[in-house]
Structures are given as C-alpha cells and as structure tokens.
Amino acid sequence: MSRTEVLLRDKNVLAGLIFLLIAGTYGYAAFRLPLGSTLRMGPGYFPLMLTGMLGLLGLLSVVNGFRTASPETGVSGFVWSRVALVCGAALFFALCLDGLGLPLAVFGTVLIAAMASQRFRLVEGLLLALAVAVASWVLFHVLLGLSFRMFGSWFG
C-alpha cells in the first residue's frame, strides 16, 4: 500500500478533513453575516470563532494523521447503511418535531440512530430511546420552561 493510500485511509486524516469541510462551509456562511467588533459582536462573530476553532482542530488532526499514519490506523471499509441511519435520524427529527412533539420525535430519533450500532438490541434501544425522550422533556419543558408540546400537530 502506498503512502498516499495509507494517508487517505487514516482515521485522523479523514476526521480532520471532515472537520475542515464543516468549518469551511459554516465559516463561509458566518462570514457573510455582520461580524461587528469584540465589544459589540454581530450575529456572525461567534459562529465564525467556533468555525475557526473547528478548523484549527481539523488542521491539527490532519497534521497528527500525517505524522502517525500507518496501515493499522486506517479504516478498512465504510458502512454506508450506518451513515444513512444516523443522517436519517437527524432528518426524522427535523421533519417530525412539529408533527409528533418533542418526546416522540426524540424517541424516534434515538431509536433510529441506535440501529446504526453493530451491537443494537431492540429492548435496549427502546429503553434508551424512552430514557432520552423523558430526560429531554424534563430538561427542556419542565426545568427550562420551553414551550414544546407533548404531542404535535399530527395528533390534533
């Protein structure tokens, strides 16, 4: 395996490149907002600082990957079905929060995301989803007083 192939399969290099991609995308969007100054921050100031830190973390991860890359630290394959489940869980939450309400949307999101694990078991997944749904309801509605509905608009 060539050095380039080893680098392109290294976990640190791949994670760093993903961080850099995310930081560049969000940094571009944040830079288009008014920045303001340090004393009077505009809406783009804080997101730009966060994307700058994420970009620095990505750069450090890539540099570390270049230093330590070996065939043992590489990823062997990419399981697209797991990536699709995690992305689908986020999409489910975004599409169903208003219709199902917070607890049911969180329950479904956690259950879908848990299915991406190799060690997924239905009973444990259901218990985890229930615990996170209850905890999110208590945290956001009861403790913080945010106005999330128990049941969404699809329930009338």
ABEGO torsion letter per residue (X at the ends): XBAAAAAAABAAAAAAAAAAAAAAAAAAAAAABBAEBAABBBAAAAAAAAAAAAAAAAAAAAAAAAAABBAAABBABBBAAAAAAAAAAAAAAAAAAAAAEAAAAAAAAAAAAAAABAABBAAAAAAAAAAAAAAAAAAAAAAAGBBBBABBAAAX
